[in-house]
Amino acid sequence: MEKNIVELDVREDIKNKLEPFHKIMTAVAGLKKDDVFILNAPFKPVPLYPIMKGKGFEYEAEEIESKHWKITFTKRGVQQ
């Protein structure tokens, strides 16, 4: 079975003072075990980590450049 990869860039939203939480939750809602969600953000989104962990995701964060973080979330738990 092929894994699904969803990528979302919220840097422009945050630059325009828009809250991206709903957009992020919508993007991950249908993901299943071993699916991947890649988030591009202007900072390391530490408050998001426990929320995603509660949804069964593990994560890796990588600073690409100043004001560009790439966080790769992989669904490990069962779909909720």
N, C-alpha and C positions, 0 to 999 in steps of 0.2 A: 504494500500500500504506500502510495506516495504522500509525503508530508506536505502540508499546506504552508506557504510562507506569505505573511501579510506584513507590508512595510508602511509606516506612517511617519510623516515629517511634521512636527508641531512647532518648529522654530518660527515660522511666519505668524502662526496663531499667537504665540507668546509675545513676539515682537509687537503685535497689534493689540496686546492686552486682552486676548480672548482665552478663556479657560478651556484647555483641551481634554479635561478628564472624561467627559461624556463621549467624545470622539474616540478616545483610547478604549474605553469600556465597550463601545459598539464594535470596534475593530477586533477585539479579542473574544467577543461573545460566542462566536461559533467555532472557535478553535478546539481541536481534539488532541488527544495524547500524541506527543512528538511533533505537533505543529509548532511553527516558529512565528513570533511577532517581533519585528525590528522597529524600534522607536528611535527617531532622530530628534534630539532636543538640544536647546542651547545650554543646558546645565545637567548635572547628574541628578536625576529625579528620585532622590532617596525616599521621600514620603510615599512614592508609588510602590516601592519594593514589598512592603508587608501586604499590601492589597493584592498584588500579583501573586505573591507566595500563597496567600489564602485561596487563590483561584487555581493553584497547582502548578505555578510557573517557577522555573529557576531562571537566573539571569546572569549575564556578563555585560559589564559596562566598559566602553573603550572611548577615550577622548581622542577624537579625530583631529581637531584643531581647536583653537580658542572659540568658545561659544558653539561647539558642535560635538555632542556626545552621541554615540551610537550604542544603544542598549538592546541586546538580543535576549529575548525571553523565549524559553522553550517549555512547552506544556509537558509536565511530567506526571501530574496527578490525573485522576479520572475526571471526565467532563462533569461539571456541576450544573 
